[in-house]
Amino acid sequence: MAFVHELRTMDLFKAPGVTETIDWCRALAALSVSELDSQSVQDTLGVLLKYQDDLARMDADALARCLSASA
């Protein structure tokens, strides 16, 4: 939840809502991800962010910031 909260503070076209967050949690569970890392987030980020511009904003630095802030 902390990771999604960090995403919601970013200047995104469409911040992830409750539905996207639930879908993302289900995707992580289906992939047996028990701890977030940059690879698991990168692999599933399309579930949270629906627009290509928002996905493009999540470069390695932005991803690392969100992960470290949510740890």
RODO-2510 file (C-alpha; in nm, 4 decimals, decimal comma):
residues 71
     n   res          X          Y          Z
     1     m     0,0000     0,0000     0,0000
     2     a     0,2879     0,2354     0,0747
     3     f     0,4205     0,1932    -0,2793
     4     v     0,0827     0,2859    -0,4285
     5     h     0,0646     0,5838    -0,1928
     6     e     0,4005     0,7037    -0,3273
     7     l     0,2741     0,6649    -0,6837
     8     r    -0,0318     0,8724    -0,5977
     9     t     0,1935     1,1626    -0,4918
    10     m     0,3513     1,1754    -0,8370
    11     d     0,2255     1,3992    -1,1158
    12     l     0,0496     1,1262    -1,3141
    13     f    -0,2237     1,1582    -1,5743
    14     k    -0,4268     0,9000    -1,3824
    15     a    -0,3145     0,7962    -1,0376
    16     p    -0,3935     0,4362    -0,9439
    17     g    -0,7238     0,4012    -0,7628
    18     v    -0,8684     0,1315    -0,5423
    19     t    -0,9595    -0,0973    -0,8338
    20     e    -0,6113    -0,0798    -0,9860
    21     t    -0,4546    -0,1390    -0,6446
    22     i    -0,6657    -0,4498    -0,5823
    23     d    -0,5909    -0,5795    -0,9325
    24     w    -0,2193    -0,5191    -0,8742
    25     c    -0,2256    -0,7057    -0,5418
    26     r    -0,3968    -0,9967    -0,7148
    27     a    -0,1349    -0,9958    -0,9906
    28     l     0,1473    -0,9953    -0,7358
    29     a    -0,0167    -1,2820    -0,5466
    30     a    -0,0650    -1,4798    -0,8684
    31     l     0,3057    -1,4371    -0,9390
    32     s     0,3908    -1,5406    -0,5799
    33     v     0,5582    -1,2060    -0,5095
    34     s     0,5861    -1,1669    -0,1340
    35     e     0,8280    -0,8747    -0,1278
    36     l     0,8448    -0,5863    -0,3720
    37     d     1,1599    -0,5376    -0,5723
    38     s     1,2279    -0,3338    -0,8820
    39     q     1,1827    -0,6296    -1,1180
    40     s     0,8459    -0,7428    -0,9781
    41     v     0,7157    -0,3848    -0,9845
    42     q     0,8441    -0,3277    -1,3386
    43     d     0,6809    -0,6524    -1,4524
    44     t     0,3402    -0,5572    -1,3102
    45     l     0,3344    -0,1777    -1,3337
    46     g     0,0948    -0,1854    -1,6286
    47     v    -0,1765    -0,3095    -1,3923
    48     l    -0,1428     0,0078    -1,1821
    49     l    -0,0743     0,2662    -1,4503
    50     k    -0,3094     0,2710    -1,7457
    51     y    -0,1473     0,5386    -1,9624
    52     q     0,1753     0,5013    -2,1592
    53     d     0,2940     0,8474    -2,0512
    54     d     0,2607     0,7488    -1,6860
    55     l     0,4490     0,4250    -1,7495
    56     a     0,7234     0,6212    -1,9231
    57     r     0,7597     0,8488    -1,6188
    58     m     0,8443     0,5480    -1,4067
    59     d     1,2075     0,5191    -1,5058
    60     a     1,4592     0,3367    -1,2853
    61     d     1,5165     0,6426    -1,0643
    62     a     1,1456     0,7079    -1,0038
    63     l     1,0891     0,3405    -0,9332
    64     a     1,3778     0,3325    -0,6858
    65     r     1,2455     0,6434    -0,5084
    66     c     0,9004     0,4921    -0,4696
    67     l     1,0411     0,1625    -0,3469
    68     s     1,2735     0,3243    -0,0940
    69     a     1,0020     0,5589     0,0331
    70     s     0,7658     0,2668     0,0801
    71     a     1,0165     0,0477     0,2650
***
